Amino acid sequence: MKHFFTTVIIILFIIIQSGFSQTERWIYSQRLYFPEADSNIVRPYLSTLDDAGNLWVISSRLLDVNAHNAIYKLAPGDTVFTKFIDFSENGDSDTLTGNIGFLRGITVLGNTLYVVATQPYPKTQPNTVSATYLYPNFDTTQVIKFGFGIQGSGYGSFNHGAAISKDSVLFTGISFGTTFRCYNFSYGWSAVGYGSYVPPAQYVMEPGGPDQGGKSFIRDVALIPNANYADTTVPFYTSRNSISSTQLTGGIAKWINGNQYNPQTYQPFRIEDFDFFLQFIDPYPYGIDVDKDGLLWVAGIDSTRRWVKAFEIDGINALEVYDLPSQFSQDISDPDGAPMTSPCDVSINPDANLAFVIDMWSRAAFKFEKIIVSVEDKYSGILDYTLEQNYPNPFNPSTMIRFTLPKDANVKLVVTDLLGNEVETIVNEFLPAGKYTKTFNAGNLSSGIYFYSLITESFKEIRKMLLLR
């Protein structure tokens, strides 16, 4: 036993001396199935995870007239979903008497499941109206129903997506005004009736502008877990698809300067990224989630994407952090990744080490796990130093700079003016091999040409950028 511990200590010493470092990456671990008997009637759409690790998914007729409006549940350790309730079977999707036309959102808080739907047409003709169902204790017999003509107020529009704050205020996108709306499901706040919307009727419009022809809406909503949405500095996010593949109105919006009790003061800003990953086209829903570390996860459902990525949000800039391995990704395909053809939503567990991706047209879900690997393993394919052109360029007042390192190095990333004076040091530290994206904010500088340089012991490159006020 003594020799064993001595050997372990020597190995650890060698590892430390060799400069070995570790990093995290995601691996594809498992395909998850819907019941075989439902293979022709399930069309998975959006998802959520509860505190016990159960994965909840709505099937919707929204994009498939043969699909059922239903809710499915996957318990931890299971590989096949079980049906929780089927509205198409129990009559609640009847076009003349039912309340569930298309399921459009699902979220959970504690032991209560919240489901958002648009009501059937032509039952409500000529109105476009919605409903929200609550399932306390995840029990179908305890269902509480809200909506146009049921109870509560503010359901006179199509509702899309769902996310709920720790204070039981539900956020959802609405078609009326191409914006979002908050609903009070807190028994402790009496200023607004339980189950009713928070006035006024319409808030600020999403940055993509008004919808045209019922094609370009907010499709999903994501809140930071356990965040204080009474605080005006805490953001939430929405995803919106575009009118078409050429008239780009879609993308991610970051909403700040409001709160759940006064949502009309929220201001939306379009999130930008270096590679235009978040310029969405016409498919939907482009499901989103936010993990405990504040990373925004996005499901790129259309055929030009077929990926799920996590982004760090710095102001209005999105910096890619993770890319779940996907065989058919149109960015970086991975033969060991999940066979994702249409990833429509992603749900991250509270510890941010499990991810579940819902795939609409594959009628499946895929499980991913975060593991620890050596930097050398992860970045063995990086052969050269690179310093890319900043984006956007010209810029005002911030821009993103991307570079890669083939090996661990002491790194400086500096900005200088036309005279060679150093105006800011963005990076000055030892970094492991890998890909990096840094934000440069020139808020205190005047318009003009500037240079940024990447410097290591064995590499130096300089590029030019233009600040326009």
N, C-alpha and C positions, 0 to 999 in steps of 0.2 A: 504493500500500500504506500509506503514511504517513497519507493521508486516511482510509483504512478504519479504522485503529486509533484515530484521533482521534474518529471517529464512534461507535465502540463505547464508548469511554471516556465520551463525552458522554451516551449512552443509559443507561449504568450509573449515572452521576451523577444523572440525572433520576429513575431508578427509586428510588435510595436516598433522594433528597431528598423523593420523594412518599410515603415511608413504606411502600413496597411490601413485602409479606411473603409467605412461602411456607408451604405446609403439604402434608401427604401425603393422598392419597385413593386408593381402590381403584376400578378400572374392570373391567368384564366384557370379556374379550378373545376367548374362543373356546369353542365347543362341541366336546366330544370324544366319540367314538362307540365302541361295542362292535361286534364283527364282525356284519355283516348276517345271516350264516348262523346266528348265535346269538341273534337278536332275540327268539325265543320261549322261550329257556332260561336267559338271564342275568337275575339279579335282584341288582344290586349292593348291598352292605351296608356294610362298613367298608373303610378304606384306610390306606396308609402310603407314605412316600417314602423311597427309599434315598439314600446319599451322592452317587450319580451322577445323581440327578434322575429316576430311574425311578419311576413311580407304580404301586403294586400295589393291586389291588382284589379282594376276595373276593365271589363270587356265592354266595348261600345259599338253600337250600330252606326256611329258617326261616319265612318269611312267604309263600311261594309253592311249593306242592307240585309245580308243573310246572317249577320252576327246577332247574338243575344246581348241585351243589356244585363250584365251580371257582375257579381263581385266574387273574387277568388282569394283564397288564403293559403299561404305556404308556411308551415311551422318549421322551426329550426331543425335541421337534420333530415327533413323530408325532401324528396326529389320530385314529387308530383303534387300539384295544387289540389285543394278541395274546394268545392263550390260552397260559398257562404249564402248567397241568395241569387235567384234568377228572376228578374222583373219581367222578362219576356214570357216566362212560364207561369208566373203567378197573376198575370193580367194587368200589372201596373204599367206596362208599356202600351196598353191599348190606346189607339189613336183618338178614341172618343171619350174614354172614361179614365184613363191612366194619368199618372203624374211624371213618368219617366220616358221622355222621348229619346234622348241621347245622354248617356253618362259622360261627364266631361271633367270631373275632378275628384280627388280623394285625398284625405289627410287624416291624421290621428293626433289626439292629445290625451295622455293618460290612458284610461280604459274606454274612451269613446271614439268611435269611427264617424267621420263626417264625409258625406258623399254629395257632390254637386251635379245637377243634371239640368238640361233644358226640357221643358214639358212638350208633350206630343203636339204635332201639327197634323190635321187641321182643328183639333179640339179647341185650341185657343185662338183660332183665326179671328181677326188679322194680327193678333198680338204675338210677340216673341217673348216668352216668359220662362221662368226657371223655378227650380225647387232645390231644397237642401234637406237631406235625411240624416238624422243622428241615430247611432246605435250604441247606447250606453251599455257597458259591460260586454260589448261585441255580441249582443243578443238581438236577434231579429224580432223577437216578441216584444221588446221594449222600444221599438222604433218611435222616434218623434219626427213629425213631418212639418216642414215649413215651405212656403212658396206662394206664388200667385194663386189666389182663390183657396188657399189652405189656411195658413196663419203666418203672422209676421208681415213686414212690409219691405219694399225695395226689390221685388223679384220680377219687375216688369221689363226685363232685358235678358238676353242670353248670358249666362255665367259660364266661365271657362277656367279650369284649373282650381286649385285650392291649397292654401297653407294657413296654419293657425298659430297665433302667438301663445306664449305661456299664460297669458291673461284671457284666453278664450275669445279672441277677436279673429274672425275668419277673414282672410284676404282672398279675393277672387277677381279674375279679369272679367270685364263686361264689354259687350259689343256696343252698347249705347255710349257714344262719345269716345270709343276706342281707348278705354281707361280701365281702372280697377275699382273695386268697391269693398268696403269693410262691413262686416256684420257682427253684431254683439251676441255672443253666446256665453257671456259671463253673468252669473247670478249676482255678482258683487257690484256691478256697474248698472245703475238704474236710470242714467240719463237717456239711454236709448232702450226701447223695448227689447226683451229677450227674443232673439231670432230675427231682429229687424236690422236694416241697413243704417249706417251712420251718415246723417245728412251732411252736405246737400246731395242732391240726386246725382250730380256729375262732378268728377274731379278733373285734374289736369290731364290733357291728352298725352298718350304715348308718343315718343319722339318721331315715329314714322308717319305721323299725321293721321287723318281720318281714313277709315276703311272705305273701300270702293267695291261695291257689289257683294258684300258678305264674304270676302275672301281673306282678309288680313286683320287678324285679331290677336290680342294677348291670349296665349294658349296655356301657359303654366305660370305659377307663382312659387317663389322660394323665399323663406325666411331663415335667418341665422338661428340655430337651435338655442333655446333658452335665453335669447336676447331680450332686452328691455325695449319694447316698442312704444313705450311712453316717452322715450328719449328721441329727440328730433335728429340726433347725429347717427342713429343706427339705420343702416340701409336695408331695403329688401329689393328683390330682383324679379323681373318678369321676362318671359320669352315671347316673341311675336313672329309669326311667319310673314312672308312677303305677299304682295298682291300677285306677283308672277316671278319668273326667273330672271326677268329683265328690269322690271320696275321694283327696285329693292326698297321695301319699307320695313322689312323685318330685322330682328336682332335682339340683343339683350339690353334692357333698360335697368339702370340703377336709380332707385327712388330714395331721396333724402329730404331733410328739412320739414318733415311732417311727423305725425305720430298717429297711433291707432285710434285716438279719441278725436283728433282733428286732422283727418287724412286729406282734406281738401288743400292743405298747404304743402303737400309733397311735391317735389320737383323732379322730373325724370331727366336722365342723361344717358345718351347712347354709349354703351361700352365699345371700345375699340381694341383691336388686337393686331399684332405685328403681321400675321399671315392671313387676315381677313376670314378666319375660321368662323367668326360670329356674324358674318353678313348672310343672314338666312334667306332662302328662297321660298317657294310657295308650299311645299309639303308642311305637315305639322303632326305632332305638337311641339317638337324640340323640347322635350321635358328637361327640367332643371332641378337641382337640389343644392343645398349648402351644408357643408360639414362643420364639425365643431371648431376647426381651425380657420373657418371663414372662407375656405376654397369653394368656388362656384363650379359645380359639375354640370356639364351640358351634353345632351344626347343629340348627335348629328344624324337625324333620321334619313335625310335625302340621299340619293344615289351618288352625289358628289362628295359625300362625307363618309357615312357608315363608320363613325367612330364615336367614342365617349371620352371627353377630356375634362380635366380639372384645371381651373385658372385661379391664380392669385389676382385679386382686383386691387390695383393701386390707383386711386383716384378714379378716372374713367378708363384706365388702361388695363387690359387683361393680359397677364403673363402666364403662359402655359407651364404647368407644373407636372401633371401626370397625363398619360395617354393609355387607357386600358387596351391591352393587346387584342387586336381585331384582325382576323384573316383577310377581310375584304375592305379594310380601311383604305380610303382614297388619299390618305396622307402617308402613313407608314404601315404597310401591311405586315402582319406577323404570322407566320405559318403555325405557330403554337398558340395563337390567340383564339378567341371565340368566333364562331362562324356567324357574325352579326351581319344581317342584310338590311335591317331597318330599325336600329335602336331608337325607340321612341321615348324612353324615360330611364332615369337612373335614381336609385335610392341608396344612401350611405348610412351605415349603422352608427350608433352614438360614439363608438371608439374610433371611427374613421379608418378601420382596417378591413372592412368587408364592403363590397359594392355589388348591387344587384341591378342588372340591365334588363329592361323589358324590350322584347323584339316583336314588333307588330306583325310583320308578314311571315316571320318564321314561326309565329305562335309559340314562343318559348321565352324563358328567362335565362340569364347567364350569371353565374356567380364568380366573383373575383376576390382574391385575397392579397393583402399587402404583406410583403416579406422583406427581410434584411439581406442584402447582398453586398459583395465587395464592389467598390467603384471600378476596379479593373475589369470585373465581369460585365458590368453594365455598359461600360463605355469602350470596350475593346475595339469597336468598329470605328472610333474616331481616330483618324490618322494625322490630321493637320490642324494647326491653329487657324481660326477664321474670325474675321471681324466684319459683320454685315452692315449694310447701309441702314441708317436709322429710319424709323417709321413713327409718325408721319414726317415727311420732309418735303417742303418747308413745314415748320411747326410753330405752335403758340399755345401755351408756354411750355408744354411738356412733350417729350418724345421717348421712344424706346430704342435701346441699343442691344443687339444680340451678338454673342461671341461664343466660341467653343474652345475647349482646352483638351489636347490629346493626352495630357498627363498632369499630375499635380504640379502646381507652380505658385510662386509669389507673383501676384498680378496687380498691375496698376491700370486703371481706366480713367483718363484725365481729359478735361475739356480746356482748350486754349483759345484765345482770340487771334485776330489777324497778326498781331505783333508778337505772338508766341507767349503771351502772359497766361499763366494758368489761372482759370476762373473757377474751376471746381474739380475736386478729386471724387469721382463716383465710387471707385473701388481701390482699396490699397490693403490687400490682405492675402493670405495663403488660401488657395482654393483647390479642391480636388478636381480631377478631370471631369468634364461634363459640358453640358449646354447651359448657357446663362442668358437671361434677359434683364436688363437694368433700365430704370426710368431716370431720365435727366429732366429736371424742372428748371427752366430759365426765367422764372418769375421776376428775378431781380436784375435781368440783363436787358440791354437795348437790342433793337433789330440789327441784324447783320450776319456775316459769315463767321462760323466757328469751326474748330477742328476737334475731333475726339481721337484719342490714341489708346491702343491696347499695347501694354509693355510687359514682357516677362524677361527672364534671364536669356532666353534664346530666340525671342520673337518681338517684333515691333511693327505695327501698322497704323497708318493715320487715314482718317476719312473726313470729308467736309460735310457740313450741314448748314441750313439756313433758317434763322429765326426771323419770323415776320410778325410784327405787332399790328 
